[in-house]
Amino acid sequence: QYLTIINNNKKLFLLQGKSCLDYILRANLTGLLIHIEGADFIENDNLKILDYFYDLGLRSIGLVWGSKNNLASAAGTEGGLTKLGKRLIQKANKLGIIVDMAHANEQSFYDAVKESTNPVMISHANCFAVCKSNRNLTDGQIRMIGSNGGVQGIYFSGKFVNDKNAGINDALNHIKHSYSISPNTTMIGSDFGGITSGLVKGLESINDLPVLLDKVERELGKKAMIKIAYQNYYNFLKSVL
């Protein structure tokens, strides 16, 4: 179905490699990166299914979502990366599929960074120092992402931004905190379309992003705004696809 959507929309382009990135900028297109969130279907005897999905355009995979599985442990659970999880990361690295450790617990995160030969992405997770949720990242994790060449997407699920009436300035605080620790890491990972527990006031849709980025520019400067808006993620994709 997604291939039909892309083929029927001349402004969309399926991202499948480094060369695609420069092309979509020159052609003023919107790149679409195919991602699977929560690889619960992966078992010891079907790891080759990644080859099939890769051929269909898959370029990013999240090991866990809401609960512990055969690969890793989710936030709020005990344990770390499993042997199968290590094999999946090795195969993803070989194919050029991004490893996303959003929703993973801290031990699984550190295990994955150690195992992966490519930078690891956290597509959507905020800062624990700003909002103390086990879905958010500690300062140590943010530093590790930075030293690994990865990225952290700040997202706008209200209870992970501020546990009391989250507003746009609370989201800005997460961006500023992440950027202060690792300026080449911070990006937007809104999770619009996936949030089920309440949005941030003033950040209810993609249409509100220009307001947030204006605030980022006023607080951190234009160079920082450009990095957070797209450049950090663009550089990350250049290194892993």
C-alpha angles and dihedrals in degrees: 000000000000090000089054091051092050094046091050095049116066092197094061125080128185111236110223105148148000094278090060092064097063091041096056090050092051092045095041093235132150112245118220117205114196112225136177116209113207113010095212090143093067114104134166094266100045106047089119088071085085088071089056093049091045090056088052091055105270110156104159134044133184113210098209141015126176102345144025115278142172091290110043146336124272127227110286094027133093127248139048143240113330128219088258090050089055091050091050092052091049091052093045090051091051093049097042097249116148117242111224117194098184110137092024122124121247096263093050089049094054091043091053095048089051093048099044121086089197127062114275124231129218098198096189126008132117134213121288091206089063099037118016103224125133087232089066127080127251120231088253091057092049091051090049092052089051095049089046093053094245134132138239119211114211108216138195110232100134101225091052092050098047126344090222121056099320116215136185093268089057089056088048089055090058091050092049093048094049091046092050090058101039116004095184092054107054120099140147115273098167099173089210106171093029103061113108102165105063135297132249114265107253092018102073097131145005088271089072095057095091089060091052093046091050088056091048091052093050092048102037106016135253095285091056092046092054092049093050095042096054118319099084091051092043091053091047092052090049089058100046111030 
